[in-house]
Amino acid sequence: MTLFLCFYGDSALWDNTLLIPGYPSGHSYFRPFRYRDIWVQKSLLEEMQDEKACEKLTGAQVILCMRFLLEQKKWSILPIRKAVIRHIDPMPDNQSVYYSMGALYDFNKIKTLSDICVDIDPSERDAVGGALFFRANLAIPFTECENEKIEDAAWVSFVDLVASEKNLPLKEEAKGALFIRFRGISGKELGKRGVIHKSWSMGEIHGTILTEGSSYELVFYHRVPMLLGQHLSLKKSLIKCKVPSGNLELSRSEEEITANYQKHVLNVSALKPSGTWEEIIIELPEQVEPQDGRKIHTANSRIPLKVKTSLWYRLKQTYFWVLIVWGSLFVNVVVDNLLEGKTDWNLIVVSASIAVLSALGVYMLQQRSTPK
């Protein structure tokens, strides 16, 4: 039996269609899937309300899927990618499921999204009902991507298929949208991914782990599949790139959109360790316009990360110089004593301790004067 975590592709939260395929693997989604009790399979809801059984669901693999409200498609699901449950927050009629992304399914060589929909077997329909979080015996007819290069190509195929889909009741806002895909944050190699924070309320947060004092590149792409092949382009507009703290520095705060498909590269400097975890937010205009005046819908994207402490960087930048200040003060006292013919080691130890305090005082004054 497989766990399925779904959203309605023809409902108000159509922006999941844009955002879920665009995340790199190993990153937590920026919001949980929130369900009323009626949207959780009855047997699964009972597990979620039992503390021990609920804990066992943490770490379980799920398949992220799209379901539909339209009566003719109510038993069809569209698999998008794998995921891992990181936390479940059970409340009466407000069940929140937090998760991190797994591999995207390979949409290359797929002709239409309706071709790969999986129908819930009639024998399981009573048990599943209209649930968006459920267990079922469903086989997925295609495979997940083996690496991120294949995922990039699969993402291109997926967004093009969304725009051209005629048989599934996808929201028109999603079909006529601007999609964003994160390649991820990297230096010479792809950045390390893992647990960046442990929350009592949200479970483990997964993302990219940066090292203090290092520089990286954040690569992301945008694509407007609805306009491709129409000899139309977007009017120039701006993407805003934001970080909520002073721990990171971006090479620029704005990025131009000048085409229907485009690669964007932001240089990211990790200045200071994160106290908790943070996000780089890619904020788009609420709508962008092509040359013919139509409205292209957007959704803001964000990628979670954390800056960890680097002892080597701190040694080079700070501790080495503090040692030099301490050493110079200490040696000055020792030399003065030796020149005066004094060898009072108690006095020398006291002088060394005062020198340490003096060096630390200089360091703390420098820290207080550093702009935040």
Secondary structure in CASP SS format (residue, H / E / C, confidence):
PFRMAT SS
TARGET T0000
AUTHOR 0000-0000-0000
METHOD secondary structure of the structure
MODEL  1
M C 1.00
T E 1.00
L E 1.00
F E 1.00
L E 1.00
C E 1.00
F E 1.00
Y E 1.00
G C 1.00
D C 1.00
S C 1.00
A C 1.00
L C 1.00
W C 1.00
D H 1.00
N H 1.00
T H 1.00
L H 1.00
L H 1.00
I H 1.00
P H 1.00
G H 1.00
Y C 1.00
P C 1.00
S C 1.00
G C 1.00
H C 1.00
S E 1.00
Y C 1.00
F C 1.00
R C 1.00
P C 1.00
F E 1.00
R E 1.00
Y E 1.00
R C 1.00
D H 1.00
I H 1.00
W H 1.00
V E 1.00
Q C 1.00
K H 1.00
S H 1.00
L H 1.00
L H 1.00
E H 1.00
E H 1.00
M H 1.00
Q C 1.00
D C 1.00
E H 1.00
K H 1.00
A H 1.00
C H 1.00
E H 1.00
K H 1.00
L H 1.00
T C 1.00
G C 1.00
A C 1.00
Q E 1.00
V E 1.00
I E 1.00
L E 1.00
C E 1.00
M E 1.00
R E 1.00
F C 1.00
L C 1.00
L C 1.00
E H 1.00
Q H 1.00
K H 1.00
K C 1.00
W C 1.00
S E 1.00
I E 1.00
L E 1.00
P E 1.00
I E 1.00
R E 1.00
K E 1.00
A E 1.00
V E 1.00
I E 1.00
R E 1.00
H E 1.00
I E 1.00
D E 1.00
P C 1.00
M C 1.00
P C 1.00
D C 1.00
N C 1.00
Q E 1.00
S E 1.00
V E 1.00
Y E 1.00
Y E 1.00
S E 1.00
M E 1.00
G E 1.00
A E 1.00
L E 1.00
Y E 1.00
D C 1.00
F C 1.00
N C 1.00
K C 1.00
I C 1.00
K C 1.00
T C 1.00
L H 1.00
S H 1.00
D H 1.00
I H 1.00
C C 1.00
V E 1.00
D E 1.00
I C 1.00
D C 1.00
P H 1.00
S H 1.00
E H 1.00
R H 1.00
D H 1.00
A H 1.00
V H 1.00
G C 1.00
G C 1.00
A C 1.00
L C 1.00
F E 1.00
F E 1.00
R E 1.00
A E 1.00
N C 1.00
L C 1.00
A C 1.00
I C 1.00
P C 1.00
F C 1.00
T C 1.00
E E 1.00
C C 1.00
E C 1.00
N C 1.00
E H 1.00
K H 1.00
I H 1.00
E H 1.00
D H 1.00
A H 1.00
A H 1.00
W H 1.00
V H 1.00
S H 1.00
F H 1.00
V H 1.00
D H 1.00
L H 1.00
V H 1.00
A H 1.00
S H 1.00
E C 1.00
K C 1.00
N C 1.00
L C 1.00
P C 1.00
L C 1.00
K C 1.00
E H 1.00
E H 1.00
A H 1.00
K H 1.00
G C 1.00
A E 1.00
L C 1.00
F E 1.00
I E 1.00
R E 1.00
F E 1.00
R E 1.00
G E 1.00
I E 1.00
S E 1.00
G C 1.00
K C 1.00
E C 1.00
L E 1.00
G C 1.00
K E 1.00
R E 1.00
G E 1.00
V E 1.00
I E 1.00
H E 1.00
K E 1.00
S E 1.00
W C 1.00
S C 1.00
M C 1.00
G E 1.00
E E 1.00
I E 1.00
H E 1.00
G E 1.00
T E 1.00
I E 1.00
L E 1.00
T E 1.00
E C 1.00
G C 1.00
S C 1.00
S E 1.00
Y E 1.00
E E 1.00
L E 1.00
V E 1.00
F E 1.00
Y E 1.00
H E 1.00
R E 1.00
V C 1.00
P H 1.00
M H 1.00
L H 1.00
L C 1.00
G C 1.00
Q C 1.00
H C 1.00
L C 1.00
S C 1.00
L E 1.00
K C 1.00
K C 1.00
S E 1.00
L E 1.00
I E 1.00
K E 1.00
C E 1.00
K E 1.00
V C 1.00
P C 1.00
S C 1.00
G C 1.00
N C 1.00
L E 1.00
E E 1.00
L E 1.00
S C 1.00
R C 1.00
S C 1.00
E E 1.00
E E 1.00
E E 1.00
I E 1.00
T C 1.00
A C 1.00
N C 1.00
Y E 1.00
Q E 1.00
K E 1.00
H E 1.00
V E 1.00
L E 1.00
N E 1.00
V E 1.00
S E 1.00
A E 1.00
L C 1.00
K C 1.00
P C 1.00
S C 1.00
G C 1.00
T C 1.00
W C 1.00
E E 1.00
E E 1.00
I E 1.00
I E 1.00
I E 1.00
E E 1.00
L C 1.00
P C 1.00
E C 1.00
Q E 1.00
V E 1.00
E C 1.00
P E 1.00
Q C 1.00
D C 1.00
G C 1.00
R C 1.00
K C 1.00
I E 1.00
H E 1.00
T C 1.00
A C 1.00
N C 1.00
S E 1.00
R E 1.00
I E 1.00
P E 1.00
L E 1.00
K E 1.00
V E 1.00
K E 1.00
T C 1.00
S C 1.00
L H 1.00
W H 1.00
Y H 1.00
R H 1.00
L H 1.00
K H 1.00
Q H 1.00
T H 1.00
Y H 1.00
F H 1.00
W H 1.00
V H 1.00
L H 1.00
I H 1.00
V H 1.00
W H 1.00
G H 1.00
S H 1.00
L H 1.00
F H 1.00
V H 1.00
N H 1.00
V H 1.00
V H 1.00
V H 1.00
D H 1.00
N H 1.00
L H 1.00
L H 1.00
E C 1.00
G C 1.00
K C 1.00
T C 1.00
D C 1.00
W H 1.00
N H 1.00
L H 1.00
I H 1.00
V H 1.00
V H 1.00
S H 1.00
A H 1.00
S H 1.00
I H 1.00
A H 1.00
V H 1.00
L H 1.00
S H 1.00
A H 1.00
L H 1.00
G H 1.00
V H 1.00
Y H 1.00
M H 1.00
L H 1.00
Q H 1.00
Q H 1.00
R H 1.00
S H 1.00
T C 1.00
P C 1.00
K C 1.00
END
